[in-house]
């Protein structure tokens, strides 16, 4: 399922403003946990953020807007890809969305575990605890299974948990981070990076710089979730691109300023993927004489991550349930509890998270596990994006007369340029994600690459294997999935399966 399907329908009688839609997009995309990875590049991080925004963020947003308005029926990316390439490839795209979120959970919860480790009064002890892989594993599993059982309670319950999580755990900590980081610089503090203008362009002679930076593409993932609202603004052809540009600019600014704030304060040698953000806060609070605020921010960051996880435990599973009922998964997968939650899918998802989390005790360090999980998440998510961009181009030719309330300007040439940029950018990040970065100790590089390749092949093969076993009896009699436009109208139920 795409994040699109997890967004609740809004009233068509009340129009969204450009500013409101821009803010919705920023909140949907921005997360602070990945900033330390890019802080190692100093001013060079600005180049990577801007490049990823132009090559990925903007294409994703505008392409998704055309697809969402042209094919608004239930299904999201499953429908878009299915209209272009058929149900087999559509099932691959949908499965990638579900499984990448599943793989993402351990990395997100690792950040939450590290945050919780920093609530103590002794930072050295906190740092040691946060690096303890058994502590991290215990927190990841305990919190994830708790989130799963919360999800069983239904939409209203987990919506209450997530309501203020974004503000408490992302917006407020981001303002504090950026404010203190730049206050440190402007008050005469010695920056830990070079501020020479020539460092704005990274050293591409050092190939490892590009490898770790490839993960930045996933920073911008999710902008497509609000494409469903494109019909809820006045004059979408003009207003939607403006909202996208404003939200893209706001997102880039938060990422750039937050990353630089860390780079100003924390020496490059002390930056880690899991502890860097908390260490930066600790340094800033000591400088400002407000060390008491450290545990408060640590708890706030953990709350933000946990609220997001609770929301996403249920969202993609609900989308998979919709596709399952259309006949793509056996009836066992379609089981719902009294709250309408896909209990069997949620349990399978929890089991996979548990297996993946054990990598924390196999790999040589928490950072290594964090990096390999992050890379796998990027790889699987980019498979879906590659299919989405390709589908957008194909549909311009296979269904040229289809009504599209929002249409990418420039005709087919405009679509080729925008979707082509997104496709090539995604492909570049996909390839680089398999290469171990020099900045992180991942043990044997061969083992690192081998794990990624094996897991990628396994997860990509799964939907094809399931589709090959597909039976007509799998389709639920209560499925409300509309047939694709190219399917025979006389056989809507069989076709939708």
MIDRENZA-133072 format. One line per field, with one value per residue (C-alpha): residue number from 1; x, y, z; residue in three letters. Coordinates in steps of 0.02 Angstrom, whole numbers, m for minus. Layout:
# MIDRENZA-133072
seq <- c(NUM  ...) $
X <- c(X  ...) $
Y <- c(Y  ...) $
Z <- c(Z  ...) $
type <- c(ALA  ...) $
***
This chain:
# MIDRENZA-133072
seq <- c(1  2  3  4  5  6  7  8  9  10  11  12  13  14  15  16  17  18  19  20  21  22  23  24  25  26  27  28  29  30  31  32  33  34  35  36  37  38  39  40  41  42  43  44  45  46  47  48  49  50  51  52  53  54  55  56  57  58  59  60  61  62  63  64  65  66  67  68  69  70  71  72  73  74  75  76  77  78  79  80  81  82  83  84  85  86  87  88  89  90  91  92  93  94  95  96  97  98  99  100  101  102  103  104  105  106  107  108  109  110  111  112  113  114  115  116  117  118  119  120  121  122  123  124  125  126  127  128  129  130  131  132  133  134  135  136  137  138  139  140  141  142  143  144  145  146  147  148  149  150  151  152  153  154  155  156  157  158  159  160  161  162  163  164  165  166  167  168  169  170  171  172  173  174  175  176  177  178  179  180  181  182  183  184  185  186  187  188  189  190  191  192  193  194  195  196  197  198  199  200  201  202  203  204  205  206  207  208  209  210  211  212  213  214  215  216  217  218  219  220  221  222  223  224  225  226  227  228  229  230  231  232  233  234  235  236  237  238  239  240  241  242  243  244  245  246  247  248  249  250  251  252  253  254  255  256  257  258  259  260  261  262  263  264  265  266  267  268  269  270  271  272  273  274  275  276  277  278  279  280  281  282  283  284  285  286  287  288  289  290  291  292  293  294  295  296  297  298  299  300  301  302  303  304  305  306  307  308  309  310  311  312  313  314  315  316  317  318  319  320  321  322  323  324  325  326  327  328  329  330  331  332  333  334  335  336  337  338  339  340  341  342  343  344  345  346  347  348  349  350  351  352  353  354  355  356  357  358  359  360  361  362  363  364  365  366  367  368  369  370  371  372  373  374  375  376  377  378  379  380  381  382  383  384  385  386  387  388  389  390  391  392  393  394  395  396  397  398  399  400  401  402  403  404  405  406  407  408  409  410  411  412  413  414  415  416  417  418  419  420  421  422  423  424  425  426  427  428  429  430  431  432  433  434  435  436  437  438  439  440  441  442  443  444  445  446  447  448  449  450  451  452  453  454  455  456  457  458  459  460  461  462  463  464  465  466  467  468  469  470  471  472  473  474  475  476  477  478  479  480  481  482  483  484  485  486  487  488  489  490  491  492  493  494  495  496  497) $
X <- c(0  57  58  m77  m202  m170  m225  m404  m525  m563  m724  m737  m837  m692  m544  m365  m254  m82  m3  m102  m54  128  130  45  183  322  251  230  412  524  614  770  844  942  1029  1191  1226  1235  1321  1485  1485  1479  1433  1439  1276  1188  1232  1161  1000  968  1015  898  758  772  802  679  569  492  468  386  267  211  203  100  m18  m55  m79  m188  m305  m310  m347  m429  m507  m449  m278  m150  14  m58  m188  m67  59  m79  m157  12  89  m44  m83  76  192  64  70  260  247  119  217  375  283  224  389  498  397  417  606  606  534  695  794  662  648  837  834  696  799  952  846  781  959  1001  874  1002  1110  1278  1306  1454  1350  1206  1318  1379  1201  1144  1284  1234  1154  1059  978  932  861  756  684  649  554  460  401  358  251  167  131  58  m63  m111  m147  m264  m375  m418  m396  m461  m343  m181  m235  m243  m67  1  m93  39  189  244  242  319  447  495  446  494  660  702  675  784  920  930  914  1053  1167  1167  1171  1331  1406  1353  1410  1588  1591  1721  1633  1686  1679  1760  1652  1753  1639  1736  1676  1498  1539  1581  1737  1671  1844  1803  1673  1621  1550  1421  1378  1323  1237  1125  1020  965  836  733  732  613  505  322  280  163  49  m39  m59  m237  m279  m236  m420  m459  m370  m429  m348  m239  m141  m68  m88  m23  150  166  122  248  385  348  346  504  592  534  587  758  785  744  859  1001  994  972  1117  1231  1183  1249  1404  1443  1445  1496  1670  1660  1752  1618  1468  1377  1218  1127  1197  1245  1084  1081  1266  1236  1096  1208  1348  1228  1143  1311  1365  1201  1201  1035  1093  933  843  938  827  671  722  776  603  521  620  572  389  397  471  353  201  255  284  113  35  134  110  m72  m69  22  m59  m231  m181  m118  m283  m377  m272  m286  m475  m464  m397  m208  m181  m263  m413  m304  m219  m388  m434  m499  m540  m694  m603  m576  m388  m291  m234  m148  m54  m2  63  162  234  283  367  471  521  576  685  765  797  906  1034  1077  1157  1239  1326  1478  1394  1228  1284  1316  1141  1067  1156  1109  926  925  1003  879  734  798  822  647  562  655  592  416  468  551  389  286  391  387  198  171  263  175  2  31  33  m82  m221  m189  m371  m393  m452  m314  m368  m184  m68  120  149  247  149  234  403  372  325  481  592  514  481  646  740  652  684  869  893  806  909  1070  1024  968  1138  1239  1138  1221  1396  1458  1512  1688  1628  1542  1612  1503  1622  1658  1607  1569  1450  1366  1336  1288  1154  1082  1079  1001  867  826  809  704  583  567  535  400  259  296  288  125  49  96  m8  m157  m330  m501  m564  m449  m561  m671  m857  m850  m705  m738  m586  m643  m580  m439  m496  m426  m521  m682  m831  m929  m812  m778  m758  m646  m545  m517  m443) $
Y <- c(0  173  304  381  250  282  465  493  566  749  842  900  1053  1138  1186  1176  1328  1321  1354  1216  1086  1140  1118  947  890  953  863  704  700  780  670  714  542  535  703  639  532  688  797  712  806  979  1112  976  908  1058  992  819  888  1004  870  742  870  911  732  646  751  863  723  610  746  803  629  564  712  669  485  518  634  527  365  413  242  142  62  202  145  m30  42  159  23  m101  16  28  m145  m263  m341  m446  m295  m194  m325  m309  m120  m136  m273  m167  m28  m144  m234  m77  m3  m167  m159  24  m11  m79  75  196  107  100  289  283  160  273  422  331  284  469  511  476  608  535  559  439  303  348  333  163  103  167  67  m93  m199  m307  m153  m88  m256  m271  m96  m122  m284  m227  m64  m137  m277  m149  m40  m192  m227  m42  m54  m200  m75  16  183  294  222  237  405  475  410  488  655  758  648  746  913  852  736  826  1009  1067  971  1036  1217  1189  1102  1235  1381  1323  1264  1430  1526  1431  1482  1664  1689  1647  1459  1366  1266  1086  1094  1202  1349  1379  1401  1274  1136  1160  1041  868  774  654  579  495  370  326  502  466  296  356  508  393  365  546  499  410  570  639  484  507  668  564  529  697  692  631  808  887  898  989  1151  1286  1288  1132  1155  1315  1296  1119  1150  1307  1207  1074  1202  1284  1117  1059  1221  1207  1025  1060  1206  1103  963  1078  1190  1042  948  1101  1133  960  983  1150  1076  892  846  736  595  591  582  416  368  317  434  589  686  657  697  860  908  867  977  1121  1110  1111  1263  1352  1301  1208  1028  988  998  847  710  809  818  636  585  701  623  449  501  566  404  294  392  374  188  161  248  154  m16  m8  99  m9  m166  m92  m61  m238  m299  m205  m288  m457  m447  m411  m588  m570  m657  m811  m789  m817  m650  m563  m596  m443  m416  m325  m158  m191  m216  m344  m448  m588  m466  m368  m526  m577  m402  m412  m581  m510  m360  m480  m579  m424  m350  m500  m426  m313  m460  m534  m384  m310  m150  m63  60  m82  m152  21  53  m112  m93  85  30  m112  7  125  m17  m88  81  133  m22  47  221  153  66  222  334  205  186  374  379  225  288  447  333  189  303  473  531  490  643  710  861  892  860  887  1032  1012  868  699  785  864  694  613  749  746  559  523  628  537  367  399  475  327  204  291  285  103  48  148  77  m92  m23  m17  157  181  294  152  m10  m147  m291  m388  m287  m451  m501  m330  m336  m519  m487  m344  m443  m598  m498  m393  m545  m634  m490  m452  m637  m654  m562  m656  m821  m773  m713  m877  m969  m852  m932  m862  m921  m795  m649  m590  m570  m402  m332  m154  m143  m74  m161  m83  22  m102  m251  m320  m230  m392  m474  m340  m454  m582  m447  m350  m506) $
Z <- c(0  m28  105  m3  52  236  219  271  144  166  134  m46  5  95  m11  51  36  m43  127  214  84  93  283  268  151  264  416  314  257  388  516  616  645  482  499  579  425  318  448  403  238  317  189  56  128  50  m123  m86  m11  m160  m287  m207  m200  m385  m443  m327  m213  m346  m475  m346  m292  m465  m544  m397  m416  m598  m558  m406  m502  m658  m565  m400  m369  m218  m235  m242  m317  m342  m460  m549  m588  m627  m754  m842  m822  m758  m589  m572  m573  m474  m336  m335  m312  m172  m85  m90  1  138  161  157  299  391  367  418  590  670  613  675  841  856  859  991  1096  1085  1134  1286  1335  1348  1483  1620  1707  1652  1465  1458  1537  1421  1268  1325  1353  1183  1100  1189  1053  1178  1256  1084  1029  1187  1165  978  1007  1162  1087  917  988  1102  949  860  1001  1006  820  855  948  788  702  842  971  874  801  978  1012  851  856  945  910  756  847  1009  930  769  753  929  935  759  813  967  866  730  852  969  829  741  905  945  778  780  960  915  939  837  699  683  493  362  309  150  0  m103  14  m48  m190  m118  m165  m296  m308  m143  m200  m22  m2  m136  m62  109  33  m72  84  75  m58  74  177  47  29  70  m21  m129  19  4  m186  m154  m97  m265  m311  m148  m194  m312  m484  m454  m615  m544  m356  m331  m407  m299  m142  m192  m218  m50  42  m48  0  181  191  117  235  389  333  283  437  555  477  482  664  708  601  685  860  848  783  629  718  854  737  735  644  802  935  834  860  1048  1064  970  1088  1236  1172  1136  1306  1396  1296  1335  1518  1506  1524  1618  1450  1381  1454  1406  1223  1225  1284  1157  1014  1074  1083  905  838  938  881  700  720  798  649  518  599  544  387  258  328  296  115  96  166  28  m106  m18  m24  m210  m227  m216  m49  28  141  296  262  252  433  527  709  773  750  565  584  480  628  530  419  573  656  502  495  679  651  507  614  750  629  555  726  769  649  795  884  728  653  743  802  820  687  564  591  578  413  332  383  317  153  131  164  29  m95  m74  m74  m232  m323  m298  m354  m511  m556  m517  m631  m771  m752  m767  m934  m1003  m956  m1057  m1210  m1161  m1093  m1173  m1163  m979  m882  m769  m663  m634  m782  m782  m903  m1065  m1138  m1154  m1163  m993  m922  m995  m920  m746  m729  m816  m689  m547  m625  m655  m483  m402  m504  m453  m269  m290  m356  m230  m85  m109  m82  100  155  219  360  454  522  448  476  318  163  74  213  209  22  29  161  59  m103  m24  67  m86  m200  m70  m43  m230  m268  m134  m227  m389  m296  m212  m376  m462  m331  m349  m352  m394  m224  m138  m186  m45  m81  9  m94  m153  m268  m437  m594  m694  m842  m968  m894  m970  m893  m896  m772  m642  m490  m574  m657  m496  m420) $
type <- c(UNK  UNK  UNK  UNK  UNK  UNK  UNK  UNK  UNK  UNK  UNK  UNK  UNK  UNK  UNK  UNK  UNK  UNK  UNK  UNK  UNK  UNK  UNK  UNK  UNK  UNK  UNK  UNK  UNK  UNK  UNK  UNK  UNK  UNK  UNK  UNK  UNK  UNK  UNK  UNK  UNK  UNK  UNK  UNK  UNK  UNK  UNK  UNK  UNK  UNK  UNK  UNK  UNK  UNK  UNK  UNK  UNK  UNK  UNK  UNK  UNK  UNK  UNK  UNK  UNK  UNK  UNK  UNK  UNK  UNK  UNK  UNK  UNK  UNK  UNK  UNK  UNK  UNK  UNK  UNK  UNK  UNK  UNK  UNK  UNK  UNK  UNK  UNK  UNK  UNK  UNK  UNK  UNK  UNK  UNK  UNK  UNK  UNK  UNK  UNK  UNK  UNK  UNK  UNK  UNK  UNK  UNK  UNK  UNK  UNK  UNK  UNK  UNK  UNK  UNK  UNK  UNK  UNK  UNK  UNK  UNK  UNK  UNK  UNK  UNK  UNK  UNK  UNK  UNK  UNK  UNK  UNK  UNK  UNK  UNK  UNK  UNK  UNK  UNK  UNK  UNK  UNK  UNK  UNK  UNK  UNK  UNK  UNK  UNK  UNK  UNK  UNK  UNK  UNK  UNK  UNK  UNK  UNK  UNK  UNK  UNK  UNK  UNK  UNK  UNK  UNK  UNK  UNK  UNK  UNK  UNK  UNK  UNK  UNK  UNK  UNK  UNK  UNK  UNK  UNK  UNK  UNK  UNK  UNK  UNK  UNK  UNK  UNK  UNK  UNK  UNK  UNK  UNK  UNK  UNK  UNK  UNK  UNK  UNK  UNK  UNK  UNK  UNK  UNK  UNK  UNK  UNK  UNK  UNK  UNK  UNK  UNK  UNK  UNK  UNK  UNK  UNK  UNK  UNK  UNK  UNK  UNK  UNK  UNK  UNK  UNK  UNK  UNK  UNK  UNK  UNK  UNK  UNK  UNK  UNK  UNK  UNK  UNK  UNK  UNK  UNK  UNK  UNK  UNK  UNK  UNK  UNK  UNK  UNK  UNK  UNK  UNK  UNK  UNK  UNK  UNK  UNK  UNK  UNK  UNK  UNK  UNK  UNK  UNK  UNK  UNK  UNK  UNK  UNK  UNK  UNK  UNK  UNK  UNK  UNK  UNK  UNK  UNK  UNK  UNK  UNK  UNK  UNK  UNK  UNK  UNK  UNK  UNK  UNK  UNK  UNK  UNK  UNK  UNK  UNK  UNK  UNK  UNK  UNK  UNK  UNK  UNK  UNK  UNK  UNK  UNK  UNK  UNK  UNK  UNK  UNK  UNK  UNK  UNK  UNK  UNK  UNK  UNK  UNK  UNK  UNK  UNK  UNK  UNK  UNK  UNK  UNK  UNK  UNK  UNK  UNK  UNK  UNK  UNK  UNK  UNK  UNK  UNK  UNK  UNK  UNK  UNK  UNK  UNK  UNK  UNK  UNK  UNK  UNK  UNK  UNK  UNK  UNK  UNK  UNK  UNK  UNK  UNK  UNK  UNK  UNK  UNK  UNK  UNK  UNK  UNK  UNK  UNK  UNK  UNK  UNK  UNK  UNK  UNK  UNK  UNK  UNK  UNK  UNK  UNK  UNK  UNK  UNK  UNK  UNK  UNK  UNK  UNK  UNK  UNK  UNK  UNK  UNK  UNK  UNK  UNK  UNK  UNK  UNK  UNK  UNK  UNK  UNK  UNK  UNK  UNK  UNK  UNK  UNK  UNK  UNK  UNK  UNK  UNK  UNK  UNK  UNK  UNK  UNK  UNK  UNK  UNK  UNK  UNK  UNK  UNK  UNK  UNK  UNK  UNK  UNK  UNK  UNK  UNK  UNK  UNK  UNK  UNK  UNK  UNK  UNK  UNK  UNK  UNK  UNK  UNK  UNK  UNK  UNK  UNK  UNK  UNK  UNK  UNK  UNK  UNK  UNK  UNK  UNK  UNK  UNK  UNK  UNK  UNK  UNK  UNK  UNK  UNK  UNK  UNK  UNK  UNK  UNK  UNK  UNK  UNK  UNK  UNK  UNK  UNK  UNK  UNK  UNK  UNK  UNK  UNK  UNK  UNK  UNK  UNK  UNK  UNK  UNK  UNK  UNK  UNK  UNK) $
***
